[in-house]
Amino acid sequence: MYNIDPTSLTISGFSAGGFMAAQLAIAYSSNFFNRFGIFAGGPYDCARIQDFWTTCMHNSTPSIEASLSNIKKWSAEGKIDDFETLSSSRSRVYVQTGVLDEIVGVGVTGQLVRQLEELGVLGSGLKYVELEGAAHVFPRDFEGQEGEETVPCNESVHPYIADCGYDGAGEMLKWLYEDETFRLRPRRARGSLSGVLKKYEQTGALGAIGLAERGYLYVPKSCAGGRNSGHGVATSCKLHVALHGCTMSYLDIGETWVRDAGYLEWADTNDMVVVFPQAGHDEAKRPIWNGTEYPGGAIACFDWIGWSGEDADWKGGAQMQAILNVVEKLLREDGPEGTKPIWKHAEL
C-alpha cells in the first residue's frame, strides 16, 4: 500500500499512551525491533503489581521487582516476545519526563529506565531526558498558531501540549532512527505540509474495547501510493505509531494531538507514515488488575491498568492487538483476515 519497510516500525506515547507504548514495545518486541519513545510514562506491567494503580503515578517510586519476574516468566511462556532481544545492540529507547511533573513524574519514569536497564537495554541505546521547567506536558519548541490552544511548559493543564523550547517529537525520532551513517532530514515548516491526513475506522479487527470509532493516519506525499511521483521509483517508507494521553483523543481536543504535537513536520520530510490510534470514552466499571472495579476508559485513556482484560499487556490483549492489526494492514495490502480497505481521505 505505502511500500513501508517492516524493519522501520517504531512507537511512542505520552502519559497513558506512554505506558501503552511500553507495553506494546516489550510484548511485541519482534515487531517494534526494540525502538520506542516514552514521554511521561512508567514501567511495563506497573499497575498489576501494586496495591493500587495510582502508585504508578504522582512521582511515586513503584516497585519493579515483580514486573521483572513477570516479564521473564511470560517471555518463557510465549505470552510476550523474548525479552532478551532488548539487549540487542540495535535497541534504541528514548525516555523523557518533566522535572515539574506531578501527575506521573520523575520517580515513576525513572523506574521505567531502571526496568529497561535490568532487562539489558544497553546504556548506549538508552537516552533519558529530565526536562527542566517542564510539567506533565508533551514538549515542543514552537509557539502555537493563531487560534491554537497551548499551555505553559511549567503547568500540567489540558491539552498537555506545550512550547517548552524543546522538540520532543523530533529529538525522539532522531534517537530512534539515526546512527553513524544515517541522519533524518530537517523537518518541514509548519503550515506547509505536503501530505494527507486520513481517518480510519477503528472497527472489526482494527477496533477494541475502549477505542474510539476512528483513528488517524498521516501519509507524506513521498509515500502516497508507494511511488515517488517525481522519479517513478518506489520510495521505502518508515512507520511510526504515536499514542496520546488521557483526555487527548479527538473526542476531547479534536485533532490537536495529531496536528500540533510536532510529529507531522518530521514525517513529511522523512518518508514516514504516522498512525495515531484514538482512545474513546467508556464509563463502564470493570475489574482491573488489583481486583477492584474502575471506569478506566471514562476519560479516553489507553489501558495500562487492566480494565480491558487480564491480558491487557500480553500479546493478544484487546487494545494492543487492534493497534498491531492497523500496523499489519499497512504493511500488507490485504491486511489481517476479515478487514477491508477502509481508509478515508481528509485533505490537509
KOLKELUM-72906 format. One record per residue (C-alpha): residue number from 0; residue in three letters; x, y, z. Coordinates in Angstrom, 1 decimal, always signed. Each point is the difference from the previous one (the first is absolute). Layout:
N
{num->NUM	residu->Ala	c1->X	c2->Y	c3->Z} .
...
//
This chain:
348
{num->0	residu->Met	c1->+0.0	c2->+0.0	c3->+0.0} .
{num->1	residu->Tyr	c1->+2.7	c2->+2.5	c3->+1.1} .
{num->2	residu->Asn	c1->+3.1	c2->-2.0	c3->-0.6} .
{num->3	residu->Ile	c1->+0.9	c2->+0.0	c3->+3.7} .
{num->4	residu->Asp	c1->+3.2	c2->-1.6	c3->+1.1} .
{num->5	residu->Pro	c1->-1.1	c2->-2.5	c3->+2.8} .
{num->6	residu->Thr	c1->+3.3	c2->+0.5	c3->+1.8} .
{num->7	residu->Ser	c1->-0.7	c2->+3.8	c3->+0.4} .
{num->8	residu->Leu	c1->-2.9	c2->-0.4	c3->+2.4} .
{num->9	residu->Thr	c1->+0.2	c2->+2.1	c3->+3.2} .
{num->10	residu->Ile	c1->-2.4	c2->+1.2	c3->+2.6} .
{num->11	residu->Ser	c1->-0.3	c2->+2.8	c3->+2.6} .
{num->12	residu->Gly	c1->-2.6	c2->+1.2	c3->+2.4} .
{num->13	residu->Phe	c1->-0.8	c2->+2.7	c3->+2.7} .
{num->14	residu->Ser	c1->-1.3	c2->-0.7	c3->+3.5} .
{num->15	residu->Ala	c1->-2.5	c2->-2.8	c3->-0.3} .
{num->16	residu->Gly	c1->+1.1	c2->-0.4	c3->-3.6} .
{num->17	residu->Gly	c1->+3.6	c2->-0.2	c3->+1.4} .
{num->18	residu->Phe	c1->-1.0	c2->-2.9	c3->+2.2} .
{num->19	residu->Met	c1->-1.8	c2->-1.7	c3->-3.0} .
{num->20	residu->Ala	c1->+3.0	c2->+0.6	c3->-2.3} .
{num->21	residu->Ala	c1->+2.3	c2->-1.7	c3->+2.5} .
{num->22	residu->Gln	c1->-2.5	c2->-2.9	c3->+0.2} .
{num->23	residu->Leu	c1->-0.1	c2->-0.4	c3->-3.8} .
{num->24	residu->Ala	c1->+3.8	c2->+0.4	c3->-0.4} .
{num->25	residu->Ile	c1->+0.8	c2->-2.6	c3->+2.5} .
{num->26	residu->Ala	c1->-2.8	c2->-2.5	c3->-0.7} .
{num->27	residu->Tyr	c1->+0.5	c2->+0.3	c3->-3.7} .
{num->28	residu->Ser	c1->+3.8	c2->+0.6	c3->+0.0} .
{num->29	residu->Ser	c1->+0.4	c2->-2.0	c3->-3.2} .
{num->30	residu->Asn	c1->-2.3	c2->+2.4	c3->-1.8} .
{num->31	residu->Phe	c1->+1.3	c2->+3.2	c3->+1.3} .
{num->32	residu->Phe	c1->+3.7	c2->-1.0	c3->+0.0} .
{num->33	residu->Asn	c1->+0.6	c2->+1.4	c3->+3.5} .
{num->34	residu->Arg	c1->-0.3	c2->+3.6	c3->-1.2} .
{num->35	residu->Phe	c1->-2.5	c2->+2.2	c3->+1.8} .
{num->36	residu->Gly	c1->-0.5	c2->+3.3	c3->+1.8} .
{num->37	residu->Ile	c1->-1.7	c2->+0.6	c3->+3.3} .
{num->38	residu->Phe	c1->-1.1	c2->+3.5	c3->+1.1} .
{num->39	residu->Ala	c1->-1.2	c2->+0.2	c3->+3.7} .
{num->40	residu->Gly	c1->-0.7	c2->-3.7	c3->+0.1} .
{num->41	residu->Gly	c1->+0.9	c2->-2.8	c3->+2.4} .
{num->42	residu->Pro	c1->+1.2	c2->-3.6	c3->+0.3} .
{num->43	residu->Tyr	c1->-1.5	c2->-2.9	c3->-1.9} .
{num->44	residu->Asp	c1->-2.6	c2->-1.9	c3->+2.1} .
{num->45	residu->Cys	c1->+0.2	c2->+2.7	c3->+2.7} .
{num->46	residu->Ala	c1->-3.7	c2->+0.1	c3->+1.0} .
{num->47	residu->Arg	c1->-0.3	c2->-3.8	c3->+0.3} .
{num->48	residu->Ile	c1->+2.5	c2->-0.4	c3->+2.8} .
{num->49	residu->Gln	c1->-0.9	c2->+3.0	c3->+2.3} .
{num->50	residu->Asp	c1->-2.8	c2->+0.1	c3->+2.6} .
{num->51	residu->Phe	c1->-1.6	c2->+2.7	c3->-2.1} .
{num->52	residu->Trp	c1->+0.9	c2->+1.3	c3->-3.4} .
{num->53	residu->Thr	c1->+0.5	c2->+3.6	c3->+1.2} .
{num->54	residu->Thr	c1->+3.2	c2->-1.1	c3->+1.5} .
{num->55	residu->Cys	c1->+1.2	c2->+0.2	c3->-3.6} .
{num->56	residu->Met	c1->-0.7	c2->+3.7	c3->+0.0} .
{num->57	residu->His	c1->+0.5	c2->+3.2	c3->+2.0} .
{num->58	residu->Asn	c1->+3.8	c2->-0.2	c3->+0.1} .
{num->59	residu->Ser	c1->+0.0	c2->-3.3	c3->+2.0} .
{num->60	residu->Thr	c1->+2.7	c2->-2.6	c3->-0.2} .
{num->61	residu->Pro	c1->-2.0	c2->-3.1	c3->-1.0} .
{num->62	residu->Ser	c1->+1.6	c2->-3.4	c3->+0.5} .
{num->63	residu->Ile	c1->+1.3	c2->-1.8	c3->-3.1} .
{num->64	residu->Glu	c1->+1.2	c2->-3.3	c3->+1.4} .
{num->65	residu->Ala	c1->-3.2	c2->-1.9	c3->-0.6} .
{num->66	residu->Ser	c1->-0.4	c2->+1.5	c3->-3.4} .
{num->67	residu->Leu	c1->+3.5	c2->-1.1	c3->-1.0} .
{num->68	residu->Ser	c1->-0.9	c2->-3.6	c3->+1.2} .
{num->69	residu->Asn	c1->-3.2	c2->+0.2	c3->-2.0} .
{num->70	residu->Ile	c1->+1.8	c2->+1.1	c3->-3.2} .
{num->71	residu->Lys	c1->+2.4	c2->-2.9	c3->+0.3} .
{num->72	residu->Lys	c1->-2.7	c2->-2.5	c3->+0.8} .
{num->73	residu->Trp	c1->-2.4	c2->+1.2	c3->-2.8} .
{num->74	residu->Ser	c1->+2.8	c2->+0.1	c3->-2.5} .
{num->75	residu->Ala	c1->+0.8	c2->-3.7	c3->+0.7} .
{num->76	residu->Glu	c1->-3.7	c2->-0.8	c3->-0.3} .
{num->77	residu->Gly	c1->-0.5	c2->+1.8	c3->-3.3} .
{num->78	residu->Lys	c1->-2.4	c2->+2.6	c3->+1.4} .
{num->79	residu->Ile	c1->+2.4	c2->+2.7	c3->-1.1} .
{num->80	residu->Asp	c1->+3.0	c2->+0.0	c3->-2.3} .
{num->81	residu->Asp	c1->+3.5	c2->-1.0	c3->+1.2} .
{num->82	residu->Phe	c1->+1.1	c2->+2.8	c3->+2.3} .
{num->83	residu->Glu	c1->+3.7	c2->-0.8	c3->-0.6} .
{num->84	residu->Thr	c1->-0.3	c2->+1.7	c3->-3.4} .
{num->85	residu->Leu	c1->+0.0	c2->+3.3	c3->+2.0} .
{num->86	residu->Ser	c1->+3.7	c2->-0.5	c3->+0.6} .
{num->87	residu->Ser	c1->+0.7	c2->+0.2	c3->-3.7} .
{num->88	residu->Ser	c1->+2.5	c2->+2.6	c3->-1.1} .
{num->89	residu->Arg	c1->-2.6	c2->+1.4	c3->-2.4} .
{num->90	residu->Ser	c1->-2.5	c2->+0.8	c3->+2.8} .
{num->91	residu->Arg	c1->-0.8	c2->+3.7	c3->+0.2} .
{num->92	residu->Val	c1->-2.2	c2->+1.3	c3->+2.8} .
{num->93	residu->Tyr	c1->-0.8	c2->+3.6	c3->+0.7} .
{num->94	residu->Val	c1->-1.6	c2->+1.0	c3->+3.4} .
{num->95	residu->Gln	c1->-0.9	c2->+3.6	c3->+1.0} .
{num->96	residu->Thr	c1->-1.6	c2->+1.4	c3->+3.0} .
{num->97	residu->Gly	c1->-0.6	c2->+3.5	c3->+1.4} .
{num->98	residu->Val	c1->+1.7	c2->+0.9	c3->+3.2} .
{num->99	residu->Leu	c1->-3.2	c2->+1.8	c3->+1.2} .
{num->100	residu->Asp	c1->-2.3	c2->-2.8	c3->-1.0} .
{num->101	residu->Glu	c1->-2.1	c2->-1.0	c3->+3.0} .
{num->102	residu->Ile	c1->-2.6	c2->-2.1	c3->-1.9} .
{num->103	residu->Val	c1->+2.5	c2->-2.8	c3->-1.0} .
{num->104	residu->Gly	c1->+3.3	c2->+1.5	c3->+0.9} .
{num->105	residu->Val	c1->+3.8	c2->-0.7	c3->+0.1} .
{num->106	residu->Gly	c1->-0.4	c2->-2.7	c3->+2.6} .
{num->107	residu->Val	c1->-2.3	c2->-2.1	c3->-2.2} .
{num->108	residu->Thr	c1->+1.9	c2->+0.6	c3->-3.2} .
{num->109	residu->Gly	c1->+3.3	c2->-0.7	c3->+1.7} .
{num->110	residu->Gln	c1->-1.3	c2->-3.4	c3->+0.9} .
{num->111	residu->Leu	c1->-0.8	c2->-0.7	c3->-3.6} .
{num->112	residu->Val	c1->+3.7	c2->+0.8	c3->-0.8} .
{num->113	residu->Arg	c1->+1.2	c2->-2.3	c3->+2.7} .
{num->114	residu->Gln	c1->-2.3	c2->-2.7	c3->-1.2} .
{num->115	residu->Leu	c1->+1.4	c2->+0.3	c3->-3.5} .
{num->116	residu->Glu	c1->+3.5	c2->-0.1	c3->+1.3} .
{num->117	residu->Glu	c1->-0.8	c2->-3.2	c3->+2.0} .
{num->118	residu->Leu	c1->-1.4	c2->-1.5	c3->-3.2} .
{num->119	residu->Gly	c1->+3.3	c2->+0.6	c3->-1.8} .
{num->120	residu->Val	c1->-0.5	c2->+3.2	c3->-2.0} .
{num->121	residu->Leu	c1->+3.5	c2->+1.3	c3->-0.5} .
{num->122	residu->Gly	c1->+0.9	c2->+3.4	c3->+1.2} .
{num->123	residu->Ser	c1->+1.1	c2->+1.0	c3->-3.5} .
{num->124	residu->Gly	c1->-3.5	c2->-0.7	c3->-1.3} .
{num->125	residu->Leu	c1->-2.0	c2->+1.7	c3->+2.8} .
{num->126	residu->Lys	c1->-0.5	c2->+3.8	c3->+0.2} .
{num->127	residu->Tyr	c1->-1.6	c2->+1.4	c3->+3.1} .
{num->128	residu->Val	c1->-1.0	c2->+3.7	c3->+0.1} .
{num->129	residu->Glu	c1->-1.2	c2->+1.8	c3->+3.1} .
{num->130	residu->Leu	c1->-1.3	c2->+3.2	c3->-1.4} .
{num->131	residu->Glu	c1->+0.5	c2->+3.0	c3->+2.3} .
{num->132	residu->Gly	c1->-3.0	c2->+2.3	c3->+0.4} .
{num->133	residu->Ala	c1->-2.4	c2->-2.5	c3->-1.5} .
{num->134	residu->Ala	c1->-3.1	c2->-1.3	c3->+1.7} .
{num->135	residu->His	c1->-2.2	c2->-2.8	c3->-1.3} .
{num->136	residu->Val	c1->+0.0	c2->+1.1	c3->-3.6} .
{num->137	residu->Phe	c1->+1.1	c2->-1.2	c3->-3.4} .
{num->138	residu->Pro	c1->+2.8	c2->+2.4	c3->-0.9} .
{num->139	residu->Arg	c1->+0.5	c2->+1.8	c3->-3.3} .
{num->140	residu->Asp	c1->+2.2	c2->+3.0	c3->-1.0} .
{num->141	residu->Phe	c1->-2.4	c2->+2.2	c3->-1.9} .
{num->142	residu->Glu	c1->-2.8	c2->+2.4	c3->+0.9} .
{num->143	residu->Gly	c1->-3.6	c2->-0.7	c3->-0.8} .
{num->144	residu->Gln	c1->-1.5	c2->+1.4	c3->-3.1} .
{num->145	residu->Glu	c1->-3.0	c2->+2.4	c3->+0.2} .
{num->146	residu->Gly	c1->-2.9	c2->-1.7	c3->+1.6} .
{num->147	residu->Glu	c1->+2.0	c2->-2.9	c3->+1.2} .
{num->148	residu->Glu	c1->-0.4	c2->-1.0	c3->+3.7} .
{num->149	residu->Thr	c1->+3.4	c2->-0.4	c3->+1.8} .
{num->150	residu->Val	c1->+1.1	c2->-0.1	c3->+3.6} .
{num->151	residu->Pro	c1->+3.0	c2->+1.2	c3->+1.9} .
{num->152	residu->Cys	c1->+2.8	c2->-2.5	c3->+0.3} .
{num->153	residu->Asn	c1->+0.0	c2->+0.2	c3->+3.7} .
{num->154	residu->Glu	c1->-3.7	c2->-0.8	c3->+0.5} .
{num->155	residu->Ser	c1->-1.7	c2->-3.4	c3->-0.2} .
{num->156	residu->Val	c1->-3.2	c2->+1.1	c3->-1.7} .
{num->157	residu->His	c1->-2.1	c2->-1.0	c3->-2.9} .
{num->158	residu->Pro	c1->+0.8	c2->-0.7	c3->-2.9} .
{num->159	residu->Tyr	c1->+3.5	c2->-0.8	c3->+1.3} .
{num->160	residu->Ile	c1->+1.9	c2->+1.2	c3->-3.1} .
{num->161	residu->Ala	c1->+2.4	c2->+2.8	c3->+0.9} .
{num->162	residu->Asp	c1->+2.6	c2->+2.2	c3->-1.5} .
{num->163	residu->Cys	c1->+3.0	c2->-1.0	c3->+2.1} .
{num->164	residu->Gly	c1->+2.7	c2->+1.0	c3->-2.4} .
{num->165	residu->Tyr	c1->+0.7	c2->-3.7	c3->-0.5} .
{num->166	residu->Asp	c1->-1.0	c2->-2.0	c3->-3.0} .
{num->167	residu->Gly	c1->-1.2	c2->-3.2	c3->+1.7} .
{num->168	residu->Ala	c1->-1.3	c2->-1.8	c3->-3.1} .
{num->169	residu->Gly	c1->+3.1	c2->+0.9	c3->-2.0} .
{num->170	residu->Glu	c1->+2.5	c2->-0.9	c3->+2.6} .
{num->171	residu->Met	c1->-1.7	c2->-3.3	c3->+0.6} .
{num->172	residu->Leu	c1->-0.3	c2->-0.9	c3->-3.7} .
{num->173	residu->Lys	c1->+3.7	c2->+0.9	c3->-0.6} .
{num->174	residu->Trp	c1->+1.1	c2->-2.2	c3->+2.8} .
{num->175	residu->Leu	c1->-2.1	c2->-2.9	c3->-1.3} .
{num->176	residu->Tyr	c1->+1.0	c2->+0.2	c3->-3.6} .
{num->177	residu->Glu	c1->+3.4	c2->+1.6	c3->-0.3} .
{num->178	residu->Asp	c1->+3.4	c2->-1.7	c3->+0.3} .
{num->179	residu->Glu	c1->+3.6	c2->+0.6	c3->-1.2} .
{num->180	residu->Thr	c1->-1.0	c2->-0.3	c3->-3.6} .
{num->181	residu->Phe	c1->-3.5	c2->+1.4	c3->-0.2} .
{num->182	residu->Arg	c1->-1.6	c2->+3.4	c3->+1.0} .
{num->183	residu->Leu	c1->-3.6	c2->+1.1	c3->-0.3} .
{num->184	residu->Arg	c1->-0.6	c2->+3.0	c3->-2.3} .
{num->185	residu->Pro	c1->-1.0	c2->+3.3	c3->+1.6} .
{num->186	residu->Arg	c1->-3.7	c2->+0.3	c3->+0.8} .
{num->187	residu->Arg	c1->-2.6	c2->+1.8	c3->-2.1} .
{num->188	residu->Ala	c1->-1.0	c2->+3.5	c3->+1.0} .
{num->189	residu->Arg	c1->-3.4	c2->+0.1	c3->+1.7} .
{num->190	residu->Gly	c1->-2.9	c2->+0.7	c3->-2.4} .
{num->191	residu->Ser	c1->+1.8	c2->-1.3	c3->-3.1} .
{num->192	residu->Leu	c1->-0.5	c2->-3.8	c3->+0.3} .
{num->193	residu->Ser	c1->-0.2	c2->-2.0	c3->-3.2} .
{num->194	residu->Gly	c1->-1.9	c2->-3.0	c3->+1.2} .
{num->195	residu->Val	c1->-3.5	c2->-1.1	c3->+0.8} .
{num->196	residu->Leu	c1->-1.6	c2->-0.7	c3->+3.3} .
{num->197	residu->Lys	c1->-2.4	c2->-2.9	c3->-0.2} .
{num->198	residu->Lys	c1->-2.6	c2->-1.4	c3->+2.4} .
{num->199	residu->Tyr	c1->-0.6	c2->-3.7	c3->+0.4} .
{num->200	residu->Glu	c1->-2.7	c2->-1.9	c3->+1.8} .
{num->201	residu->Gln	c1->+1.1	c2->-1.8	c3->+3.1} .
{num->202	residu->Thr	c1->-2.5	c2->-2.8	c3->-0.4} .
{num->203	residu->Gly	c1->+0.2	c2->-3.7	c3->-0.5} .
{num->204	residu->Ala	c1->+3.6	c2->-1.2	c3->+0.2} .
{num->205	residu->Leu	c1->+1.1	c2->+3.6	c3->+0.2} .
{num->206	residu->Gly	c1->-2.1	c2->+0.8	c3->+3.1} .
{num->207	residu->Ala	c1->-0.2	c2->-1.1	c3->+3.6} .
{num->208	residu->Ile	c1->-1.6	c2->+0.7	c3->+3.3} .
{num->209	residu->Gly	c1->+0.8	c2->+3.6	c3->+1.0} .
{num->210	residu->Leu	c1->+1.0	c2->+1.2	c3->-3.4} .
{num->211	residu->Ala	c1->-1.8	c2->+2.8	c3->-1.8} .
{num->212	residu->Glu	c1->-1.8	c2->-0.4	c3->-3.3} .
{num->213	residu->Arg	c1->+2.9	c2->+1.3	c3->-2.1} .
{num->214	residu->Gly	c1->+3.7	c2->+0.5	c3->+0.0} .
{num->215	residu->Tyr	c1->+2.3	c2->+2.2	c3->-2.2} .
{num->216	residu->Leu	c1->+2.7	c2->-0.8	c3->-2.5} .
{num->217	residu->Tyr	c1->+2.5	c2->+2.5	c3->-1.5} .
{num->218	residu->Val	c1->+1.5	c2->-0.8	c3->-3.4} .
{num->219	residu->Pro	c1->+2.6	c2->+2.3	c3->-1.4} .
{num->220	residu->Lys	c1->-0.1	c2->+0.7	c3->-3.7} .
{num->221	residu->Ser	c1->+3.1	c2->-2.2	c3->-0.6} .
{num->222	residu->Cys	c1->-1.8	c2->-3.0	c3->+1.4} .
{num->223	residu->Ala	c1->-3.3	c2->+0.4	c3->-1.6} .
{num->224	residu->Gly	c1->-0.7	c2->-3.0	c3->-2.2} .
{num->225	residu->Gly	c1->+3.4	c2->-1.4	c3->+0.8} .
{num->226	residu->Arg	c1->+1.5	c2->+2.0	c3->-2.9} .
{num->227	residu->Asn	c1->+2.2	c2->+3.0	c3->-0.3} .
{num->228	residu->Ser	c1->-1.9	c2->+1.9	c3->-2.7} .
{num->229	residu->Gly	c1->+3.0	c2->+2.0	c3->-1.0} .
{num->230	residu->His	c1->+2.2	c2->-3.0	c3->-1.0} .
{num->231	residu->Gly	c1->-2.5	c2->-2.9	c3->-0.3} .
{num->232	residu->Val	c1->+2.1	c2->-1.9	c3->+2.5} .
{num->233	residu->Ala	c1->-1.5	c2->-1.7	c3->+3.1} .
{num->234	residu->Thr	c1->+0.9	c2->+2.0	c3->+3.2} .
{num->235	residu->Ser	c1->+0.8	c2->-2.1	c3->+3.0} .
{num->236	residu->Cys	c1->-2.1	c2->+1.5	c3->+2.8} .
{num->237	residu->Lys	c1->+0.2	c2->-0.2	c3->+3.8} .
{num->238	residu->Leu	c1->-2.8	c2->-0.6	c3->+2.4} .
{num->239	residu->His	c1->-0.5	c2->+1.5	c3->+3.4} .
{num->240	residu->Val	c1->-2.9	c2->-0.4	c3->+2.5} .
{num->241	residu->Ala	c1->-0.8	c2->+3.0	c3->+2.3} .
{num->242	residu->Leu	c1->-2.3	c2->-0.5	c3->+3.1} .
{num->243	residu->His	c1->-1.6	c2->+2.9	c3->+1.8} .
{num->244	residu->Gly	c1->-0.7	c2->+0.5	c3->+3.7} .
{num->245	residu->Cys	c1->-3.3	c2->+0.0	c3->+1.9} .
{num->246	residu->Thr	c1->-2.5	c2->+2.7	c3->-1.1} .
{num->247	residu->Met	c1->+2.1	c2->+0.5	c3->-3.2} .
{num->248	residu->Ser	c1->-2.0	c2->-1.9	c3->-2.6} .
{num->249	residu->Tyr	c1->-1.9	c2->+1.7	c3->-2.8} .
{num->250	residu->Leu	c1->-3.1	c2->-0.3	c3->+2.2} .
{num->251	residu->Asp	c1->+1.6	c2->+2.3	c3->+2.5} .
{num->252	residu->Ile	c1->+2.3	c2->+2.4	c3->-1.9} .
{num->253	residu->Gly	c1->-0.9	c2->-0.6	c3->-3.7} .
{num->254	residu->Glu	c1->+3.2	c2->-0.5	c3->-2.1} .
{num->255	residu->Thr	c1->+2.3	c2->+1.9	c3->+2.3} .
{num->256	residu->Trp	c1->+2.1	c2->-3.0	c3->+1.0} .
{num->257	residu->Val	c1->+0.3	c2->-1.2	c3->-3.6} .
{num->258	residu->Arg	c1->+0.8	c2->+3.4	c3->-1.6} .
{num->259	residu->Asp	c1->+1.8	c2->+2.0	c3->+2.7} .
{num->260	residu->Ala	c1->+2.3	c2->-2.4	c3->+2.0} .
{num->261	residu->Gly	c1->+2.7	c2->+0.3	c3->-2.6} .
{num->262	residu->Tyr	c1->+0.0	c2->-3.4	c3->-1.7} .
{num->263	residu->Leu	c1->-1.3	c2->+1.0	c3->-3.4} .
{num->264	residu->Glu	c1->+2.7	c2->+2.5	c3->-0.8} .
{num->265	residu->Trp	c1->+2.7	c2->-2.7	c3->+0.4} .
{num->266	residu->Ala	c1->-2.1	c2->-2.7	c3->-1.7} .
{num->267	residu->Asp	c1->-0.5	c2->+2.2	c3->-3.0} .
{num->268	residu->Thr	c1->+3.7	c2->+0.4	c3->-0.9} .
{num->269	residu->Asn	c1->+1.1	c2->-3.5	c3->+1.0} .
{num->270	residu->Asp	c1->-2.4	c2->-2.4	c3->-1.9} .
{num->271	residu->Met	c1->-1.7	c2->-0.9	c3->+3.2} .
{num->272	residu->Val	c1->-3.6	c2->-1.2	c3->+0.3} .
{num->273	residu->Val	c1->-1.4	c2->+0.7	c3->+3.5} .
{num->274	residu->Val	c1->-3.0	c2->-1.8	c3->+1.6} .
{num->275	residu->Phe	c1->-1.9	c2->+1.8	c3->+2.8} .
{num->276	residu->Pro	c1->-2.3	c2->-2.6	c3->+1.7} .
{num->277	residu->Gln	c1->-2.7	c2->+1.6	c3->+2.0} .
{num->278	residu->Ala	c1->-1.5	c2->-1.0	c3->+3.4} .
{num->279	residu->Gly	c1->-3.7	c2->+0.5	c3->+0.6} .
{num->280	residu->His	c1->-2.3	c2->+0.8	c3->+3.0} .
{num->281	residu->Asp	c1->-1.1	c2->-3.2	c3->+1.8} .
{num->282	residu->Glu	c1->-1.5	c2->+0.7	c3->+3.4} .
{num->283	residu->Ala	c1->-0.8	c2->-3.6	c3->+0.9} .
{num->284	residu->Lys	c1->+1.5	c2->-1.2	c3->+3.2} .
{num->285	residu->Arg	c1->+2.1	c2->-3.2	c3->-0.6} .
{num->286	residu->Pro	c1->+2.4	c2->-2.1	c3->+2.1} .
{num->287	residu->Ile	c1->+3.5	c2->+1.2	c3->-0.2} .
{num->288	residu->Trp	c1->+3.2	c2->-1.9	c3->+0.9} .
{num->289	residu->Asn	c1->-0.2	c2->+0.7	c3->+3.7} .
{num->290	residu->Gly	c1->-3.5	c2->-1.6	c3->+0.2} .
{num->291	residu->Thr	c1->-2.0	c2->+3.2	c3->+0.5} .
{num->292	residu->Glu	c1->-2.3	c2->+1.5	c3->-2.5} .
{num->293	residu->Tyr	c1->+0.8	c2->+3.3	c3->-1.7} .
{num->294	residu->Pro	c1->-1.3	c2->+2.0	c3->-3.1} .
{num->295	residu->Gly	c1->+3.5	c2->+0.0	c3->-1.6} .
{num->296	residu->Gly	c1->-1.2	c2->+1.2	c3->-3.4} .
{num->297	residu->Ala	c1->-2.1	c2->+2.9	c3->+1.2} .
{num->298	residu->Ile	c1->+2.5	c2->+2.7	c3->-1.1} .
{num->299	residu->Ala	c1->+1.4	c2->-1.6	c3->-3.1} .
{num->300	residu->Cys	c1->+3.0	c2->-1.7	c3->+1.4} .
{num->301	residu->Phe	c1->+1.8	c2->-2.9	c3->-1.6} .
{num->302	residu->Asp	c1->-0.2	c2->-3.0	c3->+2.4} .
{num->303	residu->Trp	c1->+3.1	c2->-0.5	c3->+2.2} .
{num->304	residu->Ile	c1->-2.0	c2->-1.1	c3->+3.2} .
{num->305	residu->Gly	c1->-1.7	c2->-3.1	c3->-1.3} .
{num->306	residu->Trp	c1->-3.7	c2->+1.1	c3->-0.5} .
{num->307	residu->Ser	c1->+0.0	c2->-1.4	c3->-3.5} .
{num->308	residu->Gly	c1->+1.0	c2->-3.5	c3->+1.2} .
{num->309	residu->Glu	c1->+2.5	c2->-2.0	c3->+1.9} .
{num->310	residu->Asp	c1->+2.1	c2->-0.2	c3->-3.1} .
{num->311	residu->Ala	c1->+0.1	c2->+3.8	c3->-0.6} .
{num->312	residu->Asp	c1->+3.8	c2->+0.1	c3->-0.2} .
{num->313	residu->Trp	c1->+0.5	c2->-3.4	c3->-1.6} .
{num->314	residu->Lys	c1->+0.1	c2->-0.9	c3->-3.7} .
{num->315	residu->Gly	c1->-3.6	c2->-0.2	c3->-1.1} .
{num->316	residu->Gly	c1->-1.3	c2->+2.5	c3->+2.6} .
{num->317	residu->Ala	c1->-3.0	c2->+1.8	c3->-1.6} .
{num->318	residu->Gln	c1->+1.4	c2->+3.5	c3->-0.5} .
{num->319	residu->Met	c1->+3.5	c2->-1.0	c3->-0.8} .
{num->320	residu->Gln	c1->-1.2	c2->-2.6	c3->-2.6} .
{num->321	residu->Ala	c1->-2.2	c2->+2.6	c3->-1.6} .
{num->322	residu->Ile	c1->+2.9	c2->+2.4	c3->-0.4} .
{num->323	residu->Leu	c1->+2.2	c2->-2.7	c3->-1.3} .
{num->324	residu->Asn	c1->-2.7	c2->-0.9	c3->-2.5} .
{num->325	residu->Val	c1->+0.1	c2->+3.5	c3->-1.4} .
{num->326	residu->Val	c1->+3.8	c2->-0.4	c3->-0.4} .
{num->327	residu->Glu	c1->-0.4	c2->-3.3	c3->-1.7} .
{num->328	residu->Lys	c1->-2.6	c2->+1.5	c3->-2.4} .
{num->329	residu->Leu	c1->+2.4	c2->+2.7	c3->-1.0} .
{num->330	residu->Leu	c1->+2.8	c2->-2.5	c3->-0.5} .
{num->331	residu->Arg	c1->-2.0	c2->-2.2	c3->-2.4} .
{num->332	residu->Glu	c1->-2.8	c2->+1.2	c3->-2.2} .
{num->333	residu->Asp	c1->-2.6	c2->-2.7	c3->+0.9} .
{num->334	residu->Gly	c1->+0.5	c2->+0.6	c3->+3.7} .
{num->335	residu->Pro	c1->-1.0	c2->-2.5	c3->+2.8} .
{num->336	residu->Glu	c1->-2.7	c2->-2.5	c3->-0.7} .
{num->337	residu->Gly	c1->-3.4	c2->+1.5	c3->+0.0} .
{num->338	residu->Thr	c1->+1.0	c2->+3.6	c3->-0.7} .
{num->339	residu->Lys	c1->-0.8	c2->+2.1	c3->-3.0} .
{num->340	residu->Pro	c1->+1.6	c2->+3.1	c3->-1.6} .
{num->341	residu->Ile	c1->-1.7	c2->+2.8	c3->+2.1} .
{num->342	residu->Trp	c1->+2.5	c2->+2.9	c3->-0.1} .
{num->343	residu->Lys	c1->-1.9	c2->+3.3	c3->-0.4} .
{num->344	residu->His	c1->+1.7	c2->+3.0	c3->-1.4} .
{num->345	residu->Ala	c1->+0.0	c2->+3.5	c3->+1.6} .
{num->346	residu->Glu	c1->+2.2	c2->+2.5	c3->-1.8} .
{num->347	residu->Leu	c1->+2.3	c2->+2.1	c3->+2.2} .
//
